[in-house]
C-alpha cells in the first residue's frame, strides 16, 4: 500500500509514475474525495467542540439554578447532526481506502518501459542449452511413456491441471525439495520454517493478494474466511504482521517449502498441458525482512541464491528484469529467472524475485524499531522462489533425458537419490 500522505500531497507525480505499470490513477476522483473528506473532517471537529462547550454550559447553568432545557435540546440537535456527519465521513474514508487498496506499488526507476513480457530485458545468462543428437521429448512424453507422470488419473481424482507422480519421478521431486532447502539453509543462511497452508483474509490483504486478486485464490467455503495459499510468501511474510521487530533481529531470512494453490484464471493454450501451469504445485520460497537501506542488496542476494540452485544442477538459464507492464501489483522491481526447457525450445520462468519496498509492510503494519530515533519504522520485504519445484523437475527431465527414455540424475541430486546416476520410470 502506498503512503497516503504522498498520495495527498503528490497525486499527479504518483499518477505519472504509475503509468509505467499501465495503471491509470484517477487524480480528479481522488482529489474530489479528499476535498469532501477534509470538509467533513472540519465539520465534525467543529461540531464536537461545539457539543463539548454546550455540555459544559449545561453543568454551569444547572449549578446556577437556570433552566437547562434549551441547552439540552441544542446538545441533542448537535449530537444528531454530528452523527450524520460522522456517517458521511466514514463513507468517504471507506471510498478512499478502496481506491488506496487498489493502487499498485510505484515501480523502481530501473524498471524498463513496456506493456508486456515482450519488453522484459535480459540482463545475464548462464550455461549453454544442450544440443541433442536425437529428437528430444517434452516432460509430458517422457513422463507418460513410462508412467512416472500420470495426468489422466489426476483428472479422474480431481480435474484438469493436476498430476500424479509415481516411482522415481516422485522421488526426484522430493529430492529437489530437500536439495533446495539444504542449500539455502546451510550455504545461504536462511532459517527453515513450516507454516499453515491456509491463511485468513488479513494475511492475504497484507501481501497484496486481496482484494484485487480474489479470483486467483481458492477460498474455503465455510464461515472462517480461509484461503489456500498461492505461495508461501503470504504466511511467511505475515509472521511479522502487526509486530515491531527490534533492530538486531534484522535481517530475517526464511526458507519455506509448501504446496501452492492457484486458480490460474484466464490461462490457456500450451501452458495448461503438463506441469507448466497447474492449480497445485510446490515451491521452496525465500523471504527476507530487512531494514530499508538493506532491501536493494537483499534483492540482489536473494536472486543470486535462487540462481545457485540452477548452477548446481547445471541447468542453463537467463535472468530478465520485468518491464512496467509485466511487473506485479506489489513489486517495485522484479527479476525473473528463466530456465531452458528443451521441450518448448525456449526459456520459461522458474522464479520471480521481487523487492516490495515498504508496500507490503504498510499493509501489514510490519515495523522495526530504529535505535537512532527509538521510533518504529516500516520494514522492507523481499522474496522469490528458490525454486518452483515442479518446473525444476521439468527442466531436469528434459535437459537430462537420454535417447532410450531414461534420465541422467544431476550430480548434485545423486546423494538424494540413493546414489543413483540414472532413473528409469516405472
Secondary structure, DSSP 8 states (H G I E B T S, - for coil): ---HHHHHH-HHHHHHHHGGGT----HHHHHHHHHHHHHHHHHHHHHHHHHHHHHHHHHHHHHTT---HHHHHHHHHHHHHHHHHHHHHHHHHHHHHHHHHT------TTS---SSGGG-EEEEEES-----SS----HHHHHHHHTSEEHHHHHHHT-SS--EE-HHHHHHHHHHHHHHHHHHHHTS--EE----SEE-HHHHHHTT-TTTTGGGSEE-SSTT--EE-SSTHHHHHGGGTT-EEEGGG-SEEEEEEEEEE---TT--GGGGSTTSS-SEEEEEEEEEEE-GGGHHHHHHHHHHHHHHHHHHHT--EEEEE--GGGS-SS-SEEEEEEEEETTTTEEEEEEEEEE-TTHHHHHHT-EEE-TTT--EEE-EEEEEEEEEHHHHHHHHHHHTB-TTS-EE--HHHHGGGTT-SEE---
